Amino acid sequence: MLYSDYTIEQLRTELGKLKEQAQKAEQLGEISKVEILERKMQMVASYMLHPGDYIPGHIHELKGDPGHTFQINYIDGMMAWGYRINLLGEAYEKEEALPISLLGQEVKEKQ
């Protein structure tokens, strides 16, 4: 079953299971498994959000990365495509895609 077919309750349950698995993997020192499970949790959390709330041209904080913001170029499914911006306001050259669950508060709209 695809995450897009899950109900909100099923997504919450799945998120709980993944968190449990990640905690166990961390206790066992399985770092790569923890990272994989964290990525899965980010995707599950994205399906609990509404992609229409994220507007191209707007800039958002990045959860877990206080040194950068993210300017959205476009939304494709649960992924926001755009550019990271550093504290000096310089955008990185390479466009990247991030799950919308990694986007924090809106900072501002592109000037």
C-alpha positions in Angstrom: 0.0 0.0 0.0 1.3 3.5 -0.9 1.6 6.2 1.7 -0.7 8.3 -0.5 -3.5 5.7 0.1 -3.1 5.8 3.9 -5.6 7.6 6.1 -4.2 10.1 8.6 -4.6 7.6 11.4 -2.7 4.9 9.4 0.0 7.5 8.8 0.3 8.3 12.5 0.5 4.6 13.3 3.2 4.1 10.6 5.1 7.0 12.0 5.0 5.5 15.5 6.3 2.1 14.2 9.1 3.8 12.3 10.1 5.8 15.4 10.2 2.6 17.4 12.4 0.9 14.8 14.7 3.9 14.6 15.2 3.9 18.4 16.0 0.2 18.4 18.4 0.6 15.5 20.1 3.5 17.3 20.5 1.4 20.5 22.1 -1.3 18.4 24.4 1.2 16.8 23.0 0.7 13.3 23.6 4.2 12.1 22.7 3.7 8.4 19.5 2.0 9.3 18.6 4.9 11.6 19.2 7.3 8.7 17.0 5.3 6.3 14.2 5.2 8.9 14.5 8.9 9.5 14.0 9.5 5.8 11.0 7.3 5.8 9.6 9.2 8.8 10.1 12.5 6.8 8.1 11.1 3.9 5.3 9.8 6.1 5.1 13.1 7.9 4.9 14.9 4.5 1.8 12.9 3.6 0.2 14.3 6.8 0.6 17.9 5.4 -1.2 19.7 2.6 1.2 20.5 -0.4 -1.1 23.4 -1.4 0.1 25.2 1.8 3.5 25.6 0.2 3.7 28.4 -2.4 6.4 28.7 -5.1 8.5 31.8 -4.5 8.1 31.6 -0.7 11.0 31.0 1.6 10.8 28.7 4.6 13.0 27.8 7.5 14.6 24.4 7.3 13.8 22.1 10.2 17.1 20.8 11.7 19.2 23.2 9.7 19.1 26.7 11.4 21.9 28.0 9.1 19.8 27.8 6.0 16.4 28.6 4.6 14.7 27.1 1.5 13.2 28.9 -1.5 10.5 26.9 -3.2 10.5 26.9 -7.0 7.7 24.3 -7.3 5.9 21.5 -5.5 5.8 18.0 -7.0 3.7 15.7 -4.9 5.1 15.7 -1.4 8.5 17.2 -2.5 9.4 20.9 -2.6 11.9 21.7 -5.3 14.1 24.8 -4.9 17.3 26.2 -3.5 18.9 26.4 0.0 19.9 29.9 1.0 22.7 30.5 3.6 22.8 33.1 6.3 24.3 35.6 3.9 21.3 35.3 1.6 23.2 33.4 -1.0 21.3 30.7 -2.9 23.1 27.5 -3.7 23.5 26.8 -7.4 22.2 23.3 -7.3 18.4 22.8 -7.2 17.3 20.1 -4.8 14.1 18.4 -3.7 13.1 18.1 0.0 10.1 16.5 1.6 7.7 19.2 2.6 7.8 18.0 6.2 11.3 19.5 6.4 10.0 23.0 5.7 9.4 25.1 8.8 7.8 28.5 9.2 7.5 30.7 6.2 10.2 33.4 6.4 9.2 35.7 3.5 8.2 35.8 -0.1 10.9 36.1 -2.8 11.6 39.8 -3.6 
